[in-house]
Amino acid sequence: MIWGMGYGGPWPMMGIGYGIVGIIWMFISMLIFLFFPIIFFIYFIKWIIKERHYKGHFYEDTADTEALSILKKRYANGEITKEQYEEMKNTIKDKR
């Protein structure tokens, strides 16, 4: 037998080949090397989109909450009137 040639010669699928076991291993390797990276890439993109969406809303809510707390403090200290307070509060809530 020539070195490097197993059953079926240099092309194992020709001739005797590896039979059903070879087909099963070929299917498993196709799953590992083709489908899993594609599925991983899709889930990675979905994760990135979800994180950006969540962080964007989180920071906006924090900024709005902080603005409302400052507004409440100014109203409590008597720096602004009730009409000014209501107008500014509506402006902040409409901005969302």
C-alpha positions, -999 to +999 in steps of 0.1 A: +000+000+000+013+035-009+019+058+020-010+081+028-036+060+010-061+042+032-090+021+021-103+034-012-071+052-022-065+089-019-102+096-024-120+078+005-154+084-008-146+066-040-144+029-039-148+013-005-148+046+014-157+050+050-194+039+048-221+052+070-197+063+098-180+086+073-213+101+063-223+107+100-189+123+108-192+144+077-226+157+088-213+164+124-183+183+110-206+203+087-227+213+117-196+223+137-178+242+110-207+258+091-239+261+111-226+268+146-206+298+136-235+312+116-259+307+145-233+322+169-229+353+147-267+358+145-271+356+183-241+379+188-257+405+165-290+402+184-272+406+217-254+437+205-287+453+193-304+444+226-275+459+247-275+491+227-313+494+229-313+487+267-284+511+274-299+539+253-332+537+273-314+534+306-294+565+301-324+585+288-345+575+318-316+584+342-313+618+326-350+625+327-352+613+363-323+636+373-339+666+355-372+660+373-355+658+407-336+691+400-369+706+390-386+694+421-358+708+443-361+742+426-399+742+431-394+732+467-369+759+473-393+785+458-371+794+429-399+787+404-437+791+405-462+762+402-470+772+366-433+772+357-429+738+374-458+723+355-447+737+322-411+725+326-423+690+338-445+686+308-415+697+285-393+670+301-420+643+298-428+653+262-391+650+253-392+613+260 
